[in-house]
Amino acid sequence: MRTPLLLALATLSLAAQDRFHIGLDLASQAGRSQSFLGGTLESKQRTQFGLEAGWKAFARDRMDLRITAGLRFKADADVESSYLGMTRHIGSLEHQSLAVGAEVTWYLPFELGGGLQLRQERMNMVFPETGGPNLTATSTRPWLTAHAGWSGKAQGLRPFLRGRMALPLTHTNVTEPSDPDGDVSDTEVVKSLAPRFELSFQVGLRF
């Protein structure tokens, strides 16, 4: 009687493993440049830390579907202005984000997968050298992701390592005013400098 009961409990324990995951990200985001009013603004590369948690919603054979939620902590990147061949540093662009999404992973000799995230990005352009007013904008964009990595087993936990590439599916471009003396929207300017792609390394545990 005890043997079938122990086998049933062991089966339930194995089924419960790998249901959730949590990971720490180290990401490198590529900046973006915009040309308008005869000059160019460019945000440089930034390094950003983040956290991600996920829940396995569906599994079949060597594939699973996970629902994910994550955040990127605030980090800044230099902003440069170019005009008439001269380039100068004018400030920095702070960036942070929240994300929800879904991803599919195939477990081969290595892990391979992709997904879609919806990220709410908050950006703040600051001008410490000139003392100008801060410019703030919030943007919500879909991001396409692809990842590859490895996972193991250790006392009921499954440590994993993986690299991921993320690409936003939309961008904001600055609209030139029809009137030469017209103003360009500050919000458009900040949004136009949002990251254009991201490469990240993630280490975490599934349990």
QUIJOWO-V823089 format. One record per helix or strand of 3 or more residues. SS is the DSSP state (H for helix, E for strand). FROM is the first residue (numbers start at 1). TO is the last residue. If there is no record, write none. Layout:
ss = <SS SS>
from = <FROM FROM>
to = <TO TO>
This chain:
ss = <H E E E E E E E E E H E>
from = <2 20 33 39 46 63 86 111 132 157 186 197>
to = <16 30 36 43 60 83 107 127 151 168 192 206>
